[in-house]
Amino acid sequence: MKKLLDVLQSGADYLAGKGVENARLVMEQLMSHVLQCPRLQLYIRFETLIPEDRLAALREGIKRLGAGAPLQYVVGNTEFMGHRFKTDRRALIPRSDTETLVNAVLACDSLWATGRPAVAEIGVGSGCVVISLALARPEVNYVAVDVSEAALALAVENAEANRVGSAIAFKRGDLLAGFESGSLQAVVANLPYIPSGECGGLPRHIREHEPMSALDGGADGLDLIRVLIQQAVEVLSPGGRIFLEIGFDQTGRVVETLKDCGFVEMVVHKDLGGRDRVVQAVR
């Protein structure tokens, strides 16, 4: 057995040598998960001896982190909107920027004033967006769509773990294909929006581990977003809303596409870093 402080220091040094950013913090988070104690409690347990089985688990986690795996995949979960979500290679890791999308939908009082609106999330991934919406607004008809069967399976697991599995209809499909005209009051989407030419320059832990199909948005990043906007004109009821997460430099092009398709009342929401992150509009 080894002392907690010795393992923490040696692990952080190893990860730093492998180019892992914020290596000390990452090591603390790994230890917090493996030892099942709050991270800050590690500081009052420095002299604690770590059992061999926990040491083995830490070594395996350190090895994976050193090879570039994201911490969220190594520990198997992450927090989003105050809720816990399972994370693995089937879908993108939920990120705090996407909380801007959820908050924009929740703040749209006119949507919730319609009674029991039908809301579809397109490109559901891990399910963090639609599940967070269902937890905050359970009195809604939710549909969650993804082209990836694996991502849908992960989203279903997360919905069941958060006890909203029965509140969401999960559907494998291609964007809004198959939805009836005027059947939705809101379309919510965090589709791939990174230009293809920039994907190769993404950080290693993203480029080599997260699904590229959920990141690569085509030549200018907007291939799927344009198609979705065009489909939403038909599928949304009059006065229906669309909410799109976008890249910080894509606002002008997205707004122009929305205008060309007949959308009005564009609103842009900024993320915590002060960058444009979500565009919403009315059909």
Secondary structure, DSSP 8 states (H G I E B T S, - for coil): -EEHHHHHHHHHHHHHHTT-TTHHHHHHHHHHHHHTS-GGGGGG-TT-EE-HHHHHHHHHHHHHHHTT--HHHHHTEEEETTEEEE--TTS----GGGHHHHHHHHT-HHHHTTSS-EEEEES-TTSHHHHHHHHH--SSEEEEEES-HHHHHHHHHHHHHTT-GGGEEEEE-STTTT--TT-EEEEEE----B-HHHHTTS-HHHHTTS-GGGTB--TTS-HHHHHHHHHHHHHEEEEEEEEEE--TT-HHHHHHHHHHTT-EEEEEEE-TTS-EEEEEEE-
